[in-house]
Amino acid sequence: MVLNLVNWKLDFSSVFTPKNVAIIGVSPNFMKWGAIIAANIVIGGYKEKLFLVNPKHKRIYGIRSFPSIKDIRGIIDLVYVALPSTKIFNVLEECGEAGVKSCVIIAGGFSEIGHDGRDLEKEVIKIANNYKIQIIGPNTMGICNPHHKFYGLMPPINPIPGNIGFISQSGNLGTQLMSLGEMQGIGFSKFVSSGNEIMLRTEDYLEYLGQDPDTKVILCYIEGLRDGKKFLEVAKKITPHKPIIVYKAGKTAAGSKAAHSHTGSIAGSWVIIQSMFKQAGVIEASTSLELLDLAKAFSKLPPLKGKRIGILSWGGGWAVVCADHLMQVGLEVPPLSEVAIEDLNKILPPYWSKSNPIDLVGTLDRRNQLKSLKILSDSGMDGIVVLGVLTGLAFENLKKYQQIVNIPEEDLQVLIKEFEKTDMRFVKNIKKLVDIGKKPIVAVALSSEEVQEEYKKQIVIYSQPETAANVLSKMYQYYQNKLKKEKK
């Protein structure tokens, strides 16, 4: 039994921009999920109405508590049910009678546990179809919309607003990736932990995000597809306008078995699904963390329209590594033009490499580094990788020098601030060149997370040249696929 959509249309405004939210199963015990979700919504700054439902308490955390959803006046857009799977049927009936539009079922214990769980799902679907309630989940960690200040999630995270929509069949993996994304300056437009998808499915959320003006890039973590045909049709319409980046788990027999016991997903043939991704122009992430690497680049950078990549490096070794990997993933590292070499000769030592990659041979003059980057940007390259010119860990090393040469603390702080100042100047110039030249510039810096945090808000930065090469390669492939579709 599936959701019957013949006579009614999906309403995602009640899911992602609810005018009011109710939580059934809230208690004063902060070790219960209902209480944590309520706290996350309040702390996140949700501006609309929040209702709590618990017949045993009149107030919880200073907020009025109602005996039943039917005791709340008006229609409720979104209801969270934080009760065990075997206790939700009467509550769903009450939600239906109260006219609730959408319902998030937090509990597990459905199809992922086998036959008995599937019977419970059928009963939920029957009630939902009867009252036309949209079901999110079950077995979900919730929804968030940072632009709406709505953080209806189980974990206490508050992703920053951005242009990346994220659909994850795993709530744990999805929320942790968003938390990592926040540390890297990656912002999100919408997120849904879709769970077992007994009604609203990945394909439905994908179709919505494809039309969402706040969403520029779409991420998906998928274990299985309920309707592969619809996914293909929807993705084909979206990819010419917005990149869809997918990490598909459950590729092996062991992974497929784990997926079924996790969200009840039937993983399907990986060969068939991979072929479907290629037909639709979907970008495949090779690892879960690469979802973020790709999202960062696609959301912040202009398209990579050609294969020609320039490399600016503080030293020779990393430049060799980067050049090798760019070639291995199908990009090019072409020679510099004579004009570019002449211009660089004026600012770099006579023993510089005189080729692409440009080896700055340890040059400490930050002004010449900026000039070199500008020359490279103007030299006809389609994209640029900047290696190691952010000082990063030098801050920590300076503290060690203080112990050896007894540098006064105030002098040390002056040096550190100077490093920070010149680094930020370089970062802002990278961003300016990206905006002016409309070509991607990616930085690579082996520095601490603390040092990079502010930089990551401004530019795209990775810790390895291999990552930069892989990302640029997939950006180029996406642009080429887009051109092919435009010509048809």
Residue pairs with C-beta under 8 A, 6 or more apart in sequence:
1 122
1 125
1 126
1 129
2 125
2 199
3 125
3 128
3 129
3 135
3 199
3 200
4 129
8 132
10 134
10 200
10 204
10 208
11 101
11 102
11 134
12 205
12 208
13 77
14 77
14 78
14 101
14 102
14 134
15 78
15 102
15 134
15 136
15 143
15 192
15 200
16 143
16 145
16 148
16 150
16 190
16 192
16 208
17 145
17 148
17 150
18 48
18 77
18 78
18 102
18 150
19 48
19 49
19 77
20 48
20 49
20 50
20 51
20 74
20 76
20 77
20 78
21 41
21 46
21 48
21 49
21 50
21 51
21 76
21 77
21 78
21 79
21 80
21 150
21 152
22 50
22 51
22 52
22 53
22 69
22 72
22 76
22 78
22 79
22 80
22 100
23 34
23 37
23 38
23 41
23 50
23 51
23 52
23 53
23 79
23 80
23 82
24 34
24 53
24 54
24 69
24 79
24 80
24 81
24 82
24 83
24 91
25 32
25 33
25 34
25 53
25 54
25 80
25 81
25 82
25 83
25 106
26 32
26 34
26 35
26 37
26 38
26 52
26 53
26 54
26 60
26 65
26 82
27 34
27 35
27 54
27 56
27 57
27 60
28 35
28 57
28 60
28 61
29 35
30 36
30 39
32 82
33 82
33 106
33 154
34 80
34 82
34 106
35 60
35 61
36 154
36 156
37 80
37 82
37 106
37 142
37 152
37 153
37 154
38 50
38 52
38 60
38 61
38 63
39 61
39 156
40 151
40 152
40 153
40 154
40 155
40 156
40 158
41 50
41 150
41 151
41 152
42 50
42 61
42 63
43 151
43 156
43 158
44 144
44 149
44 150
44 151
44 158
45 149
46 148
46 149
46 150
46 151
47 149
50 63
51 64
51 66
51 72
51 76
52 60
52 63
52 64
52 65
52 66
53 65
53 66
53 67
53 68
53 69
53 72
54 60
54 65
54 66
54 67
55 67
55 68
57 65
58 64
58 65
59 65
66 72
68 94
69 76
69 79
69 91
69 94
69 95
69 98
69 100
70 94
70 97
70 98
72 98
75 98
75 99
75 100
75 101
76 95
76 98
76 99
76 100
76 101
77 100
77 101
77 102
78 100
78 101
78 102
78 103
78 104
78 143
78 152
79 95
79 100
79 102
79 103
79 104
80 103
80 104
80 106
80 142
80 152
81 88
81 91
81 92
81 95
81 103
81 104
81 105
81 106
81 107
82 106
82 107
83 91
83 106
83 107
84 107
84 109
85 105
85 107
85 108
85 109
85 110
85 117
85 120
85 138
86 109
86 120
88 105
88 107
88 124
89 123
89 124
89 127
92 103
92 124
92 127
92 128
92 131
92 133
93 127
93 131
95 103
95 131
95 133
96 127
96 128
96 130
96 131
96 133
97 131
100 131
100 133
101 133
101 134
102 133
102 134
102 135
102 136
103 128
103 133
103 134
103 135
103 136
104 136
104 137
104 140
104 142
104 143
104 152
105 124
105 135
105 136
105 137
105 138
105 139
105 140
105 195
106 137
106 138
106 140
106 141
106 142
106 154
107 138
107 139
108 138
108 139
109 117
109 120
109 138
109 139
110 117
110 118
110 120
110 121
110 124
110 138
110 139
110 196
110 198
110 264
111 117
111 118
111 121
111 196
111 198
111 264
112 139
112 196
112 260
112 261
112 262
112 263
112 264
113 261
117 264
118 264
121 138
121 196
121 198
124 135
124 138
124 198
125 135
125 198
125 199
127 133
128 134
128 135
128 199
134 199
134 200
135 198
135 199
135 200
136 143
136 192
136 194
136 195
136 199
136 200
137 193
137 194
137 195
137 196
137 197
137 198
138 195
138 196
138 198
139 171
139 195
139 196
139 263
139 264
140 171
140 192
140 193
140 194
140 195
140 196
141 153
141 154
141 155
141 171
141 172
141 174
141 175
141 193
141 195
142 152
142 153
142 154
142 171
142 193
143 150
143 152
143 153
143 190
143 191
143 192
143 193
144 150
144 151
144 152
144 153
144 159
144 188
144 190
144 191
145 189
145 190
145 191
146 158
146 159
146 160
146 161
146 162
146 187
146 188
146 189
147 161
147 189
147 214
151 157
151 158
151 159
153 175
153 191
153 193
154 171
154 175
155 175
155 176
155 179
157 175
157 178
157 179
157 182
158 182
159 178
159 179
159 181
159 182
159 187
159 188
159 191
160 182
160 185
160 186
160 187
160 188
161 187
161 188
161 189
162 186
162 187
162 188
162 189
162 299
163 187
163 189
163 214
163 215
163 216
163 217
163 299
164 181
164 186
164 187
164 188
164 189
164 215
164 216
164 217
164 218
164 219
164 295
164 299
165 188
165 189
165 190
165 191
165 209
165 212
165 214
165 215
165 217
165 218
165 219
166 174
166 177
166 178
166 188
166 190
166 191
166 192
166 218
166 219
166 220
166 221
167 191
167 192
167 194
167 202
167 205
167 206
167 209
167 218
167 219
167 220
167 221
168 174
168 175
168 177
168 191
168 192
168 193
168 194
168 219
168 220
168 221
169 193
169 194
169 195
169 197
169 202
169 221
169 222
169 223
169 224
169 263
169 265
170 193
170 221
170 223
170 249
170 262
170 263
171 193
171 195
173 221
173 288
174 191
174 193
174 221
175 191
175 193
177 221
177 288
177 289
177 291
177 292
178 188
178 191
180 289
180 292
181 187
181 188
181 292
181 295
181 296
183 449
183 453
183 456
184 292
184 296
184 456
185 296
185 453
185 456
185 457
185 458
186 292
186 295
186 296
186 299
187 299
189 209
189 212
189 214
189 215
189 216
190 209
190 212
190 214
190 215
192 205
194 200
194 201
194 202
194 205
195 263
196 263
196 264
196 265
197 226
197 263
197 265
201 226
201 227
202 220
202 222
202 225
202 226
202 231
203 225
203 226
203 227
203 230
203 231
203 234
206 218
206 220
206 231
206 234
206 235
206 238
206 244
207 234
207 238
209 215
209 218
209 242
210 218
210 234
210 237
210 238
210 241
210 242
215 242
216 242
216 298
216 299
217 242
217 243
217 245
217 295
217 298
217 299
218 238
218 242
218 243
218 244
218 245
219 245
219 246
219 291
219 295
220 244
220 245
220 246
220 247
221 246
221 247
221 249
221 288
221 291
222 246
222 247
222 248
222 249
223 248
223 249
223 250
223 259
223 262
223 263
223 265
223 267
224 250
224 259
224 260
224 263
224 265
224 266
224 267
224 268
225 231
225 268
225 273
228 268
228 272
228 273
228 276
231 276
231 280
232 276
232 279
232 280
235 244
235 277
235 280
235 281
235 282
236 279
236 280
236 281
238 244
239 280
239 281
239 282
239 478
239 481
239 482
239 485
240 281
240 482
240 485
240 486
243 283
243 298
243 478
244 280
244 281
244 282
244 283
245 282
245 283
245 284
245 285
245 291
245 294
245 295
245 298
246 277
246 282
246 283
246 284
246 285
247 284
247 285
247 287
247 288
247 290
247 291
248 270
248 273
248 274
248 277
248 284
249 255
249 259
249 267
249 288
250 256
250 258
250 259
250 265
250 267
250 270
251 267
251 270
252 270
255 267
256 266
256 267
259 265
259 267
260 266
260 267
274 284
276 282
277 284
281 478
281 481
281 482
281 485
283 294
283 298
283 474
283 477
283 478
285 291
285 293
285 294
286 470
290 470
293 462
293 467
293 470
293 471
294 471
294 474
296 460
297 440
297 442
297 460
297 471
297 472
297 475
298 475
298 478
300 459
300 460
301 434
301 440
301 441
301 442
301 460
301 475
302 434
302 438
302 439
302 440
303 440
303 475
303 478
303 479
303 482
304 382
304 383
304 439
304 440
304 472
304 475
304 476
304 479
305 382
305 439
305 479
306 382
306 383
306 476
307 330
307 331
307 332
307 382
307 476
308 331
308 332
308 334
308 380
308 381
308 382
308 383
309 326
309 331
309 332
309 333
309 381
309 382
309 383
309 384
309 385
309 472
310 333
310 336
310 356
310 357
310 358
310 376
310 377
310 379
310 381
310 383
310 384
310 385
311 319
311 322
311 323
311 326
311 333
311 356
311 357
311 358
311 384
311 385
311 387
312 357
312 358
312 360
312 369
312 372
312 373
312 376
312 384
312 385
312 386
312 387
312 389
313 319
313 322
313 357
313 358
313 359
313 360
313 386
313 387
313 388
313 389
314 360
314 362
314 363
314 387
314 388
314 389
315 359
315 360
315 361
315 362
315 387
315 388
316 353
316 357
316 359
316 361
318 387
318 388
318 444
318 465
319 357
319 358
319 359
319 387
320 357
321 465
321 466
322 357
322 385
322 387
322 444
322 465
322 468
322 469
323 333
323 357
325 465
325 466
325 469
325 470
326 332
326 333
326 385
326 469
326 472
326 473
327 333
328 469
329 469
329 470
329 472
329 473
330 473
330 476
331 469
331 472
331 473
331 476
333 356
333 357
334 356
334 381
335 355
335 356
336 344
336 354
336 355
336 356
336 358
336 379
337 379
337 380
339 379
340 375
340 376
340 378
340 379
341 354
343 375
344 352
344 354
344 358
344 372
344 375
345 352
345 354
347 368
347 371
347 372
348 360
348 361
348 363
348 368
348 372
349 361
349 363
351 361
352 358
352 359
352 360
352 361
353 359
353 361
356 376
357 387
358 372
358 376
360 368
360 369
360 372
360 389
363 369
366 422
366 425
366 426
369 389
369 426
370 425
370 426
370 429
373 384
373 386
373 429
373 430
373 433
373 441
374 429
374 433
376 384
377 384
377 433
377 437
377 439
377 441
378 437
381 439
382 439
383 439
383 440
383 441
383 442
383 472
383 475
384 439
384 440
384 441
384 442
385 441
385 442
385 443
385 444
385 465
385 468
385 469
385 472
386 430
386 441
386 442
386 443
386 444
387 443
387 444
387 465
388 444
388 445
388 446
389 426
389 443
389 445
390 423
390 426
390 427
390 443
390 445
390 447
390 451
390 452
390 455
390 461
391 419
391 422
391 423
391 447
391 451
392 423
392 445
392 446
392 447
392 448
392 451
392 452
393 446
393 447
393 448
393 451
394 419
395 416
395 419
395 420
395 448
395 451
396 448
398 407
398 412
398 415
398 416
398 419
399 412
401 407
402 409
402 412
407 415
423 451
423 455
424 454
424 455
427 443
427 455
427 458
427 459
428 458
430 441
430 443
430 458
430 459
431 458
431 459
433 441
434 440
434 441
434 459
440 460
440 472
440 475
441 459
441 460
442 460
442 461
442 462
442 468
442 471
442 472
443 455
443 459
443 460
443 461
443 462
444 461
444 462
444 463
444 464
444 465
444 467
444 468
445 452
445 455
445 461
445 463
446 463
452 461
455 461
462 468
462 471
